[in-house]
Amino acid sequence: MKLERVEIVHVAIPLVTPFRTSFGTMTTKDTFLLHVVTDVGEGWSEFAADPEPLYCSEFVAGAEIVLRDFLLPRLAALPTVTTAGLAPALAKVKGHELAKAALETAVLDAELRSYGMPLAVYLGAVRDRVPAGVSVGIKGSVAELLDDVSRYLDEGYVRIKLKIEPGWDVEPVRAVRERFGGELPLQVDANTAYTLADAEHLRRLDEFGLLLIEEPLEENNLYGHARLQERLSTPVCLDESLHNARDTASAIAMDACRVVNVKPARVGGYLEARRVHDVAHAQGVPVWCGGMLETGIGRAPNLALAALPGFSLPGDTSASSRYFAEDITEPFVLEEGHLPVPGGPGIGVEPLPEALRRFTVRRGELYRG
């Protein structure tokens, strides 16, 4: 393929309810889409991070600079643009996995569309629908939390994830268990909010039969997570600490995690995400697909990834209505606790022009050949 043009489309979409984690509270999905135009097809992707570097070091304005000044010039210098050749071309640019993931996904979408091949087929999916879990943010009261969990279960979600932080952990989990029973697949996500000194407190969660506790300690502390896992019967799951397949292999070897959350953007794209899956699956470690409050442009490829054989736990691939009253693509709708894997070429979806127009706050051109 020959790269002809790359457009950036900044969007801001209100959330149906505020979403609070230990990092802060979100009321709007404020990010950008990449639109890549080649001589054989067009592709779309979504940048996964936020305007502020709170979840990770990358953020919207910084990613735009990295793409414009460092990544796209290297991509444009290639005689032929392919997804396989993208990672080697960008290797000298250290880090910036989420920006690289946005570029890789848009190029991959364009390339697969030119072949008429769905992303799910390319990745090796074995299912045409995937079970959907839902992430429930920190609430103002336990009563409000129970109401939200009840509503999500009534909608058909097959797994509940509770965001926790110091002061909002044991009692909310206890209340959900007592209200909805021990058979409910339930897990918690700390988003790095604790330290190893909290190990005895976190052990109190063992009594609730959780699927996992996600990223309880600071990012990249594999040794600390291994020490914590020694003291917990609840499986530790890593998210922010796993940046590639190598990190995943190390964490599994150290027993720093017994479950892996695969976020394609965090590891640099869907090719590396598949390698993370392969490493964990080969070791018999369950994996699931995390979420970043994606629009349909980001949700569609996540569903393709979640259809791989090692994804044995429901992920955060919720329906569009979990976050948005109106999405920028045709909405993903929950059916019997599952979401369909897109079957069209590439990521299988495109922005709806009128919806995209309403939610766009700025457009710009990052490259023109």
C-alpha positions as YAML, in Angstrom:
chain: A
units: angstrom
residues:
- id: 1
  name: MET
  ca: [0.00, 0.00, 0.00]
- id: 2
  name: LYS
  ca: [0.98, 3.62, -0.47]
- id: 3
  name: LEU
  ca: [0.14, 6.09, 2.29]
- id: 4
  name: GLU
  ca: [-1.76, 9.04, 0.86]
- id: 5
  name: ARG
  ca: [-3.31, 10.89, 3.77]
- id: 6
  name: VAL
  ca: [-3.80, 10.63, 7.55]
- id: 7
  name: GLU
  ca: [-6.53, 12.64, 9.26]
- id: 8
  name: ILE
  ca: [-7.06, 13.12, 13.00]
- id: 9
  name: VAL
  ca: [-10.62, 13.60, 14.28]
- id: 10
  name: HIS
  ca: [-11.01, 14.78, 17.87]
- id: 11
  name: VAL
  ca: [-14.30, 13.68, 19.42]
- id: 12
  name: ALA
  ca: [-16.03, 14.32, 22.75]
- id: 13
  name: ILE
  ca: [-18.98, 12.06, 23.59]
- id: 14
  name: PRO
  ca: [-20.90, 12.44, 26.87]
- id: 15
  name: LEU
  ca: [-21.10, 9.35, 29.07]
- id: 16
  name: VAL
  ca: [-24.55, 8.28, 30.22]
- id: 17
  name: THR
  ca: [-23.28, 8.35, 33.83]
- id: 18
  name: PRO
  ca: [-20.01, 9.53, 35.39]
- id: 19
  name: PHE
  ca: [-17.39, 6.76, 35.62]
- id: 20
  name: ARG
  ca: [-15.21, 6.93, 38.73]
- id: 21
  name: THR
  ca: [-12.04, 4.93, 39.40]
- id: 22
  name: SER
  ca: [-9.11, 5.42, 41.78]
- id: 23
  name: PHE
  ca: [-7.61, 7.71, 39.08]
- id: 24
  name: GLY
  ca: [-10.55, 10.12, 38.97]
- id: 25
  name: THR
  ca: [-13.98, 10.62, 37.40]
- id: 26
  name: MET
  ca: [-14.81, 10.72, 33.69]
- id: 27
  name: THR
  ca: [-17.97, 12.36, 32.33]
- id: 28
  name: THR
  ca: [-17.00, 12.46, 28.64]
- id: 29
  name: LYS
  ca: [-15.08, 10.22, 26.27]
- id: 30
  name: ASP
  ca: [-12.61, 12.81, 24.97]
- id: 31
  name: THR
  ca: [-10.12, 11.36, 22.48]
- id: 32
  name: PHE
  ca: [-9.35, 11.18, 18.77]
- id: 33
  name: LEU
  ca: [-9.87, 8.86, 15.83]
- id: 34
  name: LEU
  ca: [-7.29, 8.24, 13.13]
- id: 35
  name: HIS
  ca: [-8.43, 8.01, 9.51]
- id: 36
  name: VAL
  ca: [-5.78, 6.52, 7.23]
- id: 37
  name: VAL
  ca: [-6.22, 6.76, 3.45]
- id: 38
  name: THR
  ca: [-4.10, 4.56, 1.18]
- id: 39
  name: ASP
  ca: [-4.14, 3.82, -2.53]
- id: 40
  name: VAL
  ca: [-6.03, 0.55, -1.89]
- id: 41
  name: GLY
  ca: [-8.36, 1.36, 0.99]
- id: 42
  name: GLU
  ca: [-9.14, 3.38, 4.09]
- id: 43
  name: GLY
  ca: [-8.86, 2.49, 7.76]
- id: 44
  name: TRP
  ca: [-10.05, 3.79, 11.12]
- id: 45
  name: SER
  ca: [-8.82, 3.49, 14.70]
- id: 46
  name: GLU
  ca: [-9.35, 5.06, 18.11]
- id: 47
  name: PHE
  ca: [-6.71, 6.39, 20.51]
- id: 48
  name: ALA
  ca: [-7.38, 4.70, 23.84]
- id: 49
  name: ALA
  ca: [-5.97, 7.11, 26.42]
- id: 50
  name: ASP
  ca: [-7.40, 10.32, 27.88]
- id: 51
  name: PRO
  ca: [-6.64, 14.06, 27.80]
- id: 52
  name: GLU
  ca: [-4.62, 13.73, 31.02]
- id: 53
  name: PRO
  ca: [-1.79, 11.23, 31.73]
- id: 54
  name: LEU
  ca: [-3.46, 9.57, 34.72]
- id: 55
  name: TYR
  ca: [-4.11, 5.98, 33.62]
- id: 56
  name: CYS
  ca: [-0.78, 5.92, 31.78]
- id: 57
  name: SER
  ca: [1.94, 8.32, 30.66]
- id: 58
  name: GLU
  ca: [0.34, 8.91, 27.25]
- id: 59
  name: PHE
  ca: [-2.35, 11.51, 26.65]
- id: 60
  name: VAL
  ca: [-4.31, 12.94, 23.73]
- id: 61
  name: ALA
  ca: [-2.27, 16.05, 22.90]
- id: 62
  name: GLY
  ca: [1.05, 14.26, 23.34]
- id: 63
  name: ALA
  ca: [0.00, 11.36, 21.12]
- id: 64
  name: GLU
  ca: [-0.91, 13.75, 18.32]
- id: 65
  name: ILE
  ca: [2.61, 15.23, 18.41]
- id: 66
  name: VAL
  ca: [4.24, 11.79, 18.48]
- id: 67
  name: LEU
  ca: [2.17, 10.63, 15.53]
- id: 68
  name: ARG
  ca: [2.73, 13.75, 13.45]
- id: 69
  name: ASP
  ca: [6.42, 14.35, 14.16]
- id: 70
  name: PHE
  ca: [7.89, 10.89, 14.74]
- id: 71
  name: LEU
  ca: [5.70, 7.94, 13.73]
- id: 72
  name: LEU
  ca: [4.10, 9.04, 10.47]
- id: 73
  name: PRO
  ca: [7.34, 10.31, 8.87]
- id: 74
  name: ARG
  ca: [8.88, 6.87, 9.46]
- id: 75
  name: LEU
  ca: [5.84, 5.11, 8.07]
- id: 76
  name: ALA
  ca: [5.69, 7.39, 5.02]
- id: 77
  name: ALA
  ca: [9.36, 6.69, 4.27]
- id: 78
  name: LEU
  ca: [8.63, 3.01, 3.62]
- id: 79
  name: PRO
  ca: [8.48, 2.07, -0.07]
- id: 80
  name: THR
  ca: [5.44, -0.07, 0.69]
- id: 81
  name: VAL
  ca: [3.25, 0.30, 3.78]
- id: 82
  name: THR
  ca: [2.17, -2.96, 5.44]
- id: 83
  name: THR
  ca: [1.09, -3.79, 8.95]
- id: 84
  name: ALA
  ca: [3.90, -6.33, 9.27]
- id: 85
  name: GLY
  ca: [6.48, -3.68, 8.39]
- id: 86
  name: LEU
  ca: [5.12, -1.06, 10.73]
- id: 87
  name: ALA
  ca: [6.66, -2.24, 14.03]
- id: 88
  name: PRO
  ca: [10.23, -2.48, 12.66]
- id: 89
  name: ALA
  ca: [9.90, 0.97, 11.10]
- id: 90
  name: LEU
  ca: [8.77, 2.50, 14.40]
- id: 91
  name: ALA
  ca: [11.09, 0.53, 16.71]
- id: 92
  name: LYS
  ca: [13.55, 3.39, 17.27]
- id: 93
  name: VAL
  ca: [10.79, 5.50, 18.81]
- id: 94
  name: LYS
  ca: [10.82, 4.39, 22.43]
- id: 95
  name: GLY
  ca: [7.54, 3.71, 24.19]
- id: 96
  name: HIS
  ca: [4.32, 5.44, 23.09]
- id: 97
  name: GLU
  ca: [2.56, 2.10, 22.72]
- id: 98
  name: LEU
  ca: [-0.94, 3.63, 22.62]
- id: 99
  name: ALA
  ca: [-0.02, 6.02, 19.80]
- id: 100
  name: LYS
  ca: [1.63, 3.17, 17.91]
- id: 101
  name: ALA
  ca: [-1.46, 1.02, 18.49]
- id: 102
  name: ALA
  ca: [-3.72, 3.68, 16.97]
- id: 103
  name: LEU
  ca: [-1.54, 3.88, 13.88]
- id: 104
  name: GLU
  ca: [-1.14, 0.11, 13.54]
- id: 105
  name: THR
  ca: [-4.88, -0.49, 13.87]
- id: 106
  name: ALA
  ca: [-5.81, 2.07, 11.22]
- id: 107
  name: VAL
  ca: [-3.21, 0.65, 8.81]
- id: 108
  name: LEU
  ca: [-4.35, -2.89, 9.57]
- id: 109
  name: ASP
  ca: [-7.97, -1.91, 8.98]
- id: 110
  name: ALA
  ca: [-7.09, -0.42, 5.58]
- id: 111
  name: GLU
  ca: [-4.97, -3.42, 4.59]
- id: 112
  name: LEU
  ca: [-7.57, -6.01, 5.60]
- id: 113
  name: ARG
  ca: [-10.35, -4.08, 3.86]
- id: 114
  name: SER
  ca: [-8.33, -4.23, 0.65]
- id: 115
  name: TYR
  ca: [-8.30, -8.04, 0.99]
- id: 116
  name: GLY
  ca: [-11.94, -8.28, 2.10]
- id: 117
  name: MET
  ca: [-10.76, -10.04, 5.29]
- id: 118
  name: PRO
  ca: [-12.33, -9.51, 8.75]
- id: 119
  name: LEU
  ca: [-9.94, -8.75, 11.60]
- id: 120
  name: ALA
  ca: [-11.36, -11.70, 13.56]
- id: 121
  name: VAL
  ca: [-10.31, -14.10, 10.79]
- id: 122
  name: TYR
  ca: [-6.87, -12.50, 10.56]
- id: 123
  name: LEU
  ca: [-6.29, -12.85, 14.32]
- id: 124
  name: GLY
  ca: [-7.53, -16.45, 14.47]
- id: 125
  name: ALA
  ca: [-10.89, -16.07, 16.19]
- id: 126
  name: VAL
  ca: [-12.83, -19.22, 17.01]
- id: 127
  name: ARG
  ca: [-16.18, -17.65, 18.01]
- id: 128
  name: ASP
  ca: [-18.69, -15.36, 16.36]
- id: 129
  name: ARG
  ca: [-19.88, -13.84, 19.64]
- id: 130
  name: VAL
  ca: [-18.27, -13.26, 23.03]
- id: 131
  name: PRO
  ca: [-19.64, -13.08, 26.59]
- id: 132
  name: ALA
  ca: [-19.85, -9.53, 27.92]
- id: 133
  name: GLY
  ca: [-18.98, -8.32, 31.38]
- id: 134
  name: VAL
  ca: [-19.45, -4.83, 32.74]
- id: 135
  name: SER
  ca: [-17.24, -2.53, 34.80]
- id: 136
  name: VAL
  ca: [-18.96, -0.67, 37.64]
- id: 137
  name: GLY
  ca: [-17.26, 2.48, 38.88]
- id: 138
  name: ILE
  ca: [-16.89, 3.70, 42.45]
- id: 139
  name: LYS
  ca: [-20.23, 5.01, 43.71]
- id: 140
  name: GLY
  ca: [-21.36, 7.48, 46.31]
- id: 141
  name: SER
  ca: [-23.07, 4.80, 48.40]
- id: 142
  name: VAL
  ca: [-23.47, 1.04, 48.65]
- id: 143
  name: ALA
  ca: [-27.18, 1.40, 47.87]
- id: 144
  name: GLU
  ca: [-26.35, 3.16, 44.61]
- id: 145
  name: LEU
  ca: [-23.84, 0.43, 43.77]
- id: 146
  name: LEU
  ca: [-26.39, -2.33, 44.37]
- id: 147
  name: ASP
  ca: [-28.93, -0.57, 42.17]
- id: 148
  name: ASP
  ca: [-26.39, -0.34, 39.34]
- id: 149
  name: VAL
  ca: [-25.33, -3.99, 39.64]
- id: 150
  name: SER
  ca: [-28.96, -5.08, 39.67]
- id: 151
  name: ARG
  ca: [-29.67, -3.08, 36.51]
- id: 152
  name: TYR
  ca: [-26.66, -4.52, 34.68]
- id: 153
  name: LEU
  ca: [-27.61, -8.07, 35.62]
- id: 154
  name: ASP
  ca: [-31.16, -7.43, 34.42]
- id: 155
  name: GLU
  ca: [-29.69, -6.25, 31.11]
- id: 156
  name: GLY
  ca: [-27.97, -9.61, 30.77]
- id: 157
  name: TYR
  ca: [-24.29, -9.01, 31.64]
- id: 158
  name: VAL
  ca: [-22.65, -12.27, 32.70]
- id: 159
  name: ARG
  ca: [-19.86, -10.85, 34.88]
- id: 160
  name: ILE
  ca: [-19.53, -7.87, 37.19]
- id: 161
  name: LYS
  ca: [-16.29, -5.95, 37.84]
- id: 162
  name: LEU
  ca: [-16.18, -3.51, 40.75]
- id: 163
  name: LYS
  ca: [-13.70, -0.66, 40.87]
- id: 164
  name: ILE
  ca: [-12.14, -0.42, 44.33]
- id: 165
  name: GLU
  ca: [-9.80, 1.86, 46.28]
- id: 166
  name: PRO
  ca: [-8.81, 2.21, 49.95]
- id: 167
  name: GLY
  ca: [-12.01, 2.91, 51.85]
- id: 168
  name: TRP
  ca: [-14.18, 1.40, 49.10]
- id: 169
  name: ASP
  ca: [-13.37, -2.30, 48.90]
- id: 170
  name: VAL
  ca: [-14.43, -4.92, 51.45]
- id: 171
  name: GLU
  ca: [-17.84, -3.55, 52.33]
- id: 172
  name: PRO
  ca: [-19.05, -2.91, 48.76]
- id: 173
  name: VAL
  ca: [-17.86, -6.38, 47.72]
- id: 174
  name: ARG
  ca: [-19.57, -7.94, 50.74]
- id: 175
  name: ALA
  ca: [-22.80, -6.12, 49.93]
- id: 176
  name: VAL
  ca: [-22.79, -7.33, 46.30]
- id: 177
  name: ARG
  ca: [-22.10, -10.92, 47.38]
- id: 178
  name: GLU
  ca: [-24.84, -10.89, 50.00]
- id: 179
  name: ARG
  ca: [-27.37, -9.35, 47.61]
- id: 180
  name: PHE
  ca: [-26.63, -11.38, 44.46]
- id: 181
  name: GLY
  ca: [-25.16, -14.62, 45.79]
- id: 182
  name: GLY
  ca: [-21.99, -16.61, 45.52]
- id: 183
  name: GLU
  ca: [-22.63, -17.83, 41.97]
- id: 184
  name: LEU
  ca: [-22.26, -14.38, 40.41]
- id: 185
  name: PRO
  ca: [-18.94, -14.11, 38.52]
- id: 186
  name: LEU
  ca: [-17.42, -11.16, 40.38]
- id: 187
  name: GLN
  ca: [-14.02, -9.47, 40.21]
- id: 188
  name: VAL
  ca: [-12.44, -6.24, 41.44]
- id: 189
  name: ASP
  ca: [-10.06, -3.71, 39.90]
- id: 190
  name: ALA
  ca: [-7.83, -1.51, 42.07]
- id: 191
  name: ASN
  ca: [-6.04, 0.41, 39.29]
- id: 192
  name: THR
  ca: [-2.76, 0.43, 41.31]
- id: 193
  name: ALA
  ca: [-4.40, 2.00, 44.41]
- id: 194
  name: TYR
  ca: [-2.73, -0.17, 47.11]
- id: 195
  name: THR
  ca: [0.73, -1.02, 48.41]
- id: 196
  name: LEU
  ca: [2.22, -4.25, 49.69]
- id: 197
  name: ALA
  ca: [1.62, -2.92, 53.20]
- id: 198
  name: ASP
  ca: [-2.11, -3.42, 52.47]
- id: 199
  name: ALA
  ca: [-1.70, -7.18, 51.94]
- id: 200
  name: GLU
  ca: [-3.47, -8.19, 55.15]
- id: 201
  name: HIS
  ca: [-6.35, -5.89, 54.34]
- id: 202
  name: LEU
  ca: [-6.62, -7.25, 50.80]
- id: 203
  name: ARG
  ca: [-6.68, -10.80, 52.20]
- id: 204
  name: ARG
  ca: [-10.13, -9.97, 53.55]
- id: 205
  name: LEU
  ca: [-11.36, -10.14, 49.96]
- id: 206
  name: ASP
  ca: [-10.47, -13.85, 49.78]
- id: 207
  name: GLU
  ca: [-13.68, -14.82, 51.57]
- id: 208
  name: PHE
  ca: [-15.82, -13.59, 48.66]
- id: 209
  name: GLY
  ca: [-14.72, -16.10, 46.00]
- id: 210
  name: LEU
  ca: [-13.65, -13.48, 43.45]
- id: 211
  name: LEU
  ca: [-12.53, -14.36, 39.95]
- id: 212
  name: LEU
  ca: [-9.53, -12.05, 40.43]
- id: 213
  name: ILE
  ca: [-8.16, -8.83, 41.84]
- id: 214
  name: GLU
  ca: [-6.79, -6.63, 39.07]
- id: 215
  name: GLU
  ca: [-3.58, -4.55, 39.36]
- id: 216
  name: PRO
  ca: [-3.73, -3.97, 43.12]
- id: 217
  name: LEU
  ca: [-0.19, -2.51, 43.46]
- id: 218
  name: GLU
  ca: [1.79, 0.13, 41.61]
- id: 219
  name: GLU
  ca: [2.47, -0.35, 37.91]
- id: 220
  name: ASN
  ca: [5.45, -2.51, 36.85]
- id: 221
  name: ASN
  ca: [6.00, -3.94, 40.34]
- id: 222
  name: LEU
  ca: [6.14, -7.60, 39.35]
- id: 223
  name: TYR
  ca: [8.09, -8.57, 42.47]
- id: 224
  name: GLY
  ca: [5.56, -6.88, 44.73]
- id: 225
  name: HIS
  ca: [2.65, -8.56, 42.97]
- id: 226
  name: ALA
  ca: [4.39, -11.94, 43.31]
- id: 227
  name: ARG
  ca: [4.82, -11.33, 47.04]
- id: 228
  name: LEU
  ca: [1.18, -10.31, 47.30]
- id: 229
  name: GLN
  ca: [0.00, -13.39, 45.41]
- id: 230
  name: GLU
  ca: [1.80, -15.56, 48.00]
- id: 231
  name: ARG
  ca: [-0.54, -14.12, 50.63]
- id: 232
  name: LEU
  ca: [-3.80, -14.21, 48.69]
- id: 233
  name: SER
  ca: [-5.95, -17.06, 47.49]
- id: 234
  name: THR
  ca: [-7.70, -14.66, 45.10]
- id: 235
  name: PRO
  ca: [-5.85, -14.74, 41.74]
- id: 236
  name: VAL
  ca: [-3.93, -11.58, 40.96]
- id: 237
  name: CYS
  ca: [-4.54, -10.21, 37.45]
- id: 238
  name: LEU
  ca: [-2.17, -7.72, 35.86]
- id: 239
  name: ASP
  ca: [-3.15, -4.90, 33.51]
- id: 240
  name: GLU
  ca: [-1.04, -1.71, 33.63]
- id: 241
  name: SER
  ca: [2.14, -3.73, 34.38]
- id: 242
  name: LEU
  ca: [2.07, -5.76, 31.17]
- id: 243
  name: HIS
  ca: [3.38, -3.81, 28.17]
- id: 244
  name: ASN
  ca: [4.21, -6.71, 25.85]
- id: 245
  name: ALA
  ca: [4.47, -10.49, 25.57]
- id: 246
  name: ARG
  ca: [7.89, -10.46, 27.26]
- id: 247
  name: ASP
  ca: [6.46, -8.79, 30.38]
- id: 248
  name: THR
  ca: [3.64, -11.31, 30.36]
- id: 249
  name: ALA
  ca: [6.02, -14.28, 30.24]
- id: 250
  name: SER
  ca: [8.07, -12.80, 33.09]
- id: 251
  name: ALA
  ca: [5.02, -12.12, 35.25]
- id: 252
  name: ILE
  ca: [3.69, -15.65, 34.76]
- id: 253
  name: ALA
  ca: [7.10, -17.19, 35.52]
- id: 254
  name: MET
  ca: [7.34, -15.16, 38.76]
- id: 255
  name: ASP
  ca: [3.74, -16.02, 39.74]
- id: 256
  name: ALA
  ca: [3.07, -12.30, 39.79]
- id: 257
  name: CYS
  ca: [-0.23, -12.94, 38.03]
- id: 258
  name: ARG
  ca: [-2.52, -15.89, 37.49]
- id: 259
  name: VAL
  ca: [-4.84, -14.06, 35.09]
- id: 260
  name: VAL
  ca: [-3.94, -11.64, 32.27]
- id: 261
  name: ASN
  ca: [-5.93, -8.61, 31.13]
- id: 262
  name: VAL
  ca: [-5.11, -7.96, 27.47]
- id: 263
  name: LYS
  ca: [-5.61, -4.36, 26.36]
- id: 264
  name: PRO
  ca: [-4.44, -4.07, 22.75]
- id: 265
  name: ALA
  ca: [-3.68, -0.35, 22.99]
- id: 266
  name: ARG
  ca: [-1.54, -0.79, 26.09]
- id: 267
  name: VAL
  ca: [0.73, -3.35, 24.38]
- id: 268
  name: GLY
  ca: [1.11, -1.45, 21.10]
- id: 269
  name: GLY
  ca: [-1.63, -2.98, 18.96]
- id: 270
  name: TYR
  ca: [-3.44, -6.15, 17.99]
- id: 271
  name: LEU
  ca: [-0.39, -8.02, 16.70]
- id: 272
  name: GLU
  ca: [1.36, -7.78, 20.08]
- id: 273
  name: ALA
  ca: [-1.96, -8.42, 21.85]
- id: 274
  name: ARG
  ca: [-2.22, -11.71, 19.98]
- id: 275
  name: ARG
  ca: [1.31, -12.59, 21.13]
- id: 276
  name: VAL
  ca: [0.36, -11.79, 24.74]
- id: 277
  name: HIS
  ca: [-2.63, -14.09, 24.34]
- id: 278
  name: ASP
  ca: [-0.45, -16.82, 22.87]
- id: 279
  name: VAL
  ca: [2.08, -16.65, 25.74]
- id: 280
  name: ALA
  ca: [-0.60, -16.83, 28.43]
- id: 281
  name: HIS
  ca: [-2.66, -19.48, 26.64]
- id: 282
  name: ALA
  ca: [0.41, -21.70, 26.23]
- id: 283
  name: GLN
  ca: [0.93, -21.57, 30.01]
- id: 284
  name: GLY
  ca: [-2.72, -22.29, 30.78]
- id: 285
  name: VAL
  ca: [-3.26, -18.79, 32.18]
- id: 286
  name: PRO
  ca: [-6.74, -17.34, 31.53]
- id: 287
  name: VAL
  ca: [-6.93, -14.07, 29.59]
- id: 288
  name: TRP
  ca: [-9.70, -11.55, 29.07]
- id: 289
  name: CYS
  ca: [-10.06, -8.34, 27.07]
- id: 290
  name: GLY
  ca: [-10.04, -5.12, 29.05]
- id: 291
  name: GLY
  ca: [-11.74, -1.92, 28.01]
- id: 292
  name: MET
  ca: [-11.01, 1.81, 27.88]
- id: 293
  name: LEU
  ca: [-14.58, 3.14, 27.50]
- id: 294
  name: GLU
  ca: [-14.23, 2.77, 23.73]
- id: 295
  name: THR
  ca: [-16.58, 4.03, 21.07]
- id: 296
  name: GLY
  ca: [-17.67, 1.52, 18.46]
- id: 297
  name: ILE
  ca: [-14.43, 2.18, 16.54]
- id: 298
  name: GLY
  ca: [-12.41, 0.79, 19.45]
- id: 299
  name: ARG
  ca: [-14.94, -1.77, 20.64]
- id: 300
  name: ALA
  ca: [-15.21, -3.60, 17.31]
- id: 301
  name: PRO
  ca: [-11.57, -4.79, 17.09]
- id: 302
  name: ASN
  ca: [-11.59, -5.66, 20.80]
- id: 303
  name: LEU
  ca: [-14.46, -8.05, 20.13]
- id: 304
  name: ALA
  ca: [-12.46, -9.67, 17.33]
- id: 305
  name: LEU
  ca: [-9.55, -10.19, 19.73]
- id: 306
  name: ALA
  ca: [-11.80, -11.52, 22.50]
- id: 307
  name: ALA
  ca: [-12.97, -14.28, 20.16]
- id: 308
  name: LEU
  ca: [-9.54, -16.00, 20.28]
- id: 309
  name: PRO
  ca: [-9.44, -19.37, 22.07]
- id: 310
  name: GLY
  ca: [-7.54, -18.29, 25.20]
- id: 311
  name: PHE
  ca: [-10.12, -15.66, 26.20]
- id: 312
  name: SER
  ca: [-11.89, -17.86, 28.72]
- id: 313
  name: LEU
  ca: [-13.20, -15.07, 30.99]
- id: 314
  name: PRO
  ca: [-15.78, -12.42, 30.01]
- id: 315
  name: GLY
  ca: [-14.13, -9.09, 29.24]
- id: 316
  name: ASP
  ca: [-15.11, -5.44, 29.49]
- id: 317
  name: THR
  ca: [-16.53, -5.46, 25.95]
- id: 318
  name: SER
  ca: [-19.84, -4.02, 27.08]
- id: 319
  name: ALA
  ca: [-22.69, -2.83, 24.88]
- id: 320
  name: SER
  ca: [-22.52, 0.68, 23.49]
- id: 321
  name: SER
  ca: [-25.38, 1.75, 25.77]
- id: 322
  name: ARG
  ca: [-23.23, 1.04, 28.86]
- id: 323
  name: TYR
  ca: [-21.38, 4.29, 28.18]
- id: 324
  name: PHE
  ca: [-23.14, 6.24, 25.42]
- id: 325
  name: ALA
  ca: [-26.68, 7.32, 24.68]
- id: 326
  name: GLU
  ca: [-25.48, 7.49, 21.07]
- id: 327
  name: ASP
  ca: [-22.33, 5.95, 19.63]
- id: 328
  name: ILE
  ca: [-20.45, 7.12, 16.55]
- id: 329
  name: THR
  ca: [-21.00, 3.72, 14.87]
- id: 330
  name: GLU
  ca: [-23.99, 1.44, 14.70]
- id: 331
  name: PRO
  ca: [-24.46, 0.43, 18.34]
- id: 332
  name: PHE
  ca: [-23.31, -2.89, 19.75]
- id: 333
  name: VAL
  ca: [-26.32, -4.48, 21.44]
- id: 334
  name: LEU
  ca: [-26.22, -7.16, 24.14]
- id: 335
  name: GLU
  ca: [-28.00, -10.38, 23.21]
- id: 336
  name: GLU
  ca: [-28.31, -13.12, 25.84]
- id: 337
  name: GLY
  ca: [-25.23, -11.81, 27.60]
- id: 338
  name: HIS
  ca: [-23.09, -11.77, 24.46]
- id: 339
  name: LEU
  ca: [-21.95, -9.32, 21.79]
- id: 340
  name: PRO
  ca: [-21.47, -10.26, 18.13]
- id: 341
  name: VAL
  ca: [-18.00, -10.28, 16.61]
- id: 342
  name: PRO
  ca: [-18.01, -7.98, 13.55]
- id: 343
  name: GLY
  ca: [-17.87, -10.01, 10.35]
- id: 344
  name: GLY
  ca: [-17.21, -7.29, 7.79]
- id: 345
  name: PRO
  ca: [-13.80, -6.53, 6.26]
- id: 346
  name: GLY
  ca: [-11.20, -4.94, 8.55]
- id: 347
  name: ILE
  ca: [-12.53, -3.91, 11.93]
- id: 348
  name: GLY
  ca: [-16.02, -4.32, 10.48]
- id: 349
  name: VAL
  ca: [-17.43, -0.90, 11.35]
- id: 350
  name: GLU
  ca: [-17.17, 2.71, 10.18]
- id: 351
  name: PRO
  ca: [-18.26, 6.00, 11.76]
- id: 352
  name: LEU
  ca: [-21.78, 7.15, 10.99]
- id: 353
  name: PRO
  ca: [-21.20, 10.48, 9.20]
- id: 354
  name: GLU
  ca: [-23.92, 12.46, 10.98]
- id: 355
  name: ALA
  ca: [-23.04, 11.16, 14.45]
- id: 356
  name: LEU
  ca: [-19.36, 11.77, 13.82]
- id: 357
  name: ARG
  ca: [-20.12, 15.33, 12.73]
- id: 358
  name: ARG
  ca: [-22.06, 16.08, 15.92]
- id: 359
  name: PHE
  ca: [-19.40, 14.75, 18.26]
- id: 360
  name: THR
  ca: [-16.37, 16.13, 16.42]
- id: 361
  name: VAL
  ca: [-14.65, 19.06, 18.12]
- id: 362
  name: ARG
  ca: [-11.69, 19.39, 15.75]
- id: 363
  name: ARG
  ca: [-10.31, 17.81, 12.57]
- id: 364
  name: GLY
  ca: [-6.84, 18.12, 11.18]
- id: 365
  name: GLU
  ca: [-4.44, 16.56, 8.73]
- id: 366
  name: LEU
  ca: [-1.34, 14.86, 10.11]
- id: 367
  name: TYR
  ca: [0.09, 13.72, 6.78]
- id: 368
  name: ARG
  ca: [-0.48, 14.13, 3.06]
- id: 369
  name: GLY
  ca: [1.66, 12.35, 0.50]
...
